[in-house]
Amino acid sequence: MTMTAEQLAQLREVAERAAWGNWQAYRPHKGARGYEVKNGVEAVAQHCLKHDACFIASANPKTVLALLDELERKDKRIAELEARTVTVKLPDVERWRSVDAVRAQNAYRVLVIKTLADAG
């Protein structure tokens, strides 16, 4: 699933408005029909399966905002990398002409990959 910038902004807005605190999944009592998620003494979700309650508690506002911040940092870094120009001086081909063709191609390929990796 790909999220649009508008969807990400809406998610950020909802997370910023949600109740902050220590969200915890728990079983309220032995006869309860499921698990609950609480924030302090307030219920955030009720009658959940255990794994759903644990997920909801983990996907609290602080965590969602941290994920959105990390996504923005990565998008910015990707844009920076895509915008830059890298000039690479490739190794001299003439140096490899004395070796048989297959070995020369493989050796040259390794040198090009190393040169590109060194250039970042």
N, C-alpha and C positions, 0 to 999 in steps of 0.2 A: 504494500500500500504506500502510495506517495502522498504526502500531505502538502497542501498549498501553503503559501506564506500566510494567507488569511486564516487557515485552519490552525497553524502554529500560533498565530497571534491570539486567536480565540482561546486556545488551550492555555497560553500564558496568562491571559486575563482571568480565566476561571481559576487557575491555580493560585493566582495572587489574591483572589477574593475568598478562597476556601479557608476553613479554620486551620490555623497552624497549631502545632503541638506534637505530642508524642502519640501517634496513631498506633494502636495495638490490636491484634486479633486475639480473641479469647472466647471461651465457652462460658456463658453467664452462669449456668448451673447444670447439674447433672441431667435434669429432665428437659433441658432446652432442645428446641427443634433444629438447632444449628449454631453456628458461630456468629459472633458479632465483632464489629470493629468500633473501638472507642477512641476518643480524643479527650483525655482527662476523664471526666465523668459522663460526657455526652456521647451518645451513640452516633456513629457515622454511617454504619450499615448493620442490618440485622438479618437473621435467618439465612445465613450464607453457609455454603460448604466450607470446610476448613481451608482448603487450598485457595478458594476465592477470597476468603477473609484475609488470609496472609498476603495475597497479592494486593488487595485494596489497601491494607495497612502499609505495604511497601511503596505503593504508588501515591504517597502523600504529597502535599503541595511542595514541600522543600525538595523532594526527589525529582518531581516533574520539572520544576524550575531549573534544577541543576542539569538535567538532561537537555532541556531547551538551550541553556547557556552553552553547554558543550557542543551541541549541534551547530549553533551560531559560530562558535570558534572554529570548528572544522570547516564549515562552509566558507568562512572568510579565508582560511588557510588554503583551501582548494582554489578559490578565486585568485589568490596571490600567486600560487604556483602556475595556474593556467595562463596568467597574464604575463609572466616573465619570459624573457628570451634567453635561451642558453646557447652559447657559441662553443663548439667543441672542435678542437684540432685533432683530427683523426690520425692514427698512426700511418707511417709511410708504407704504401703498398709495395714499393720496389724492394724493400728489405725482405719480403716474403716470396719473391719470384723464384728463388733457388730451391725452394721446398716443393714437393709434389703438390698438385692443385688441391686435393681434398684436405690435406694437412694444413695447407696455407689458408684455405677458407676458414677452417675451424679455428686456427690460431688467430686469424684476423678478427673473427667474430668475438672471440674471448677478449681481445684487446679493445674492440669497440665497446663491448658491454662494460668492461672495467673503466674505460675512459668516460663513458656516460655516467656510470655510478659515481666516479670521483667528482664529476661536474655537478652532481646533485640533481 
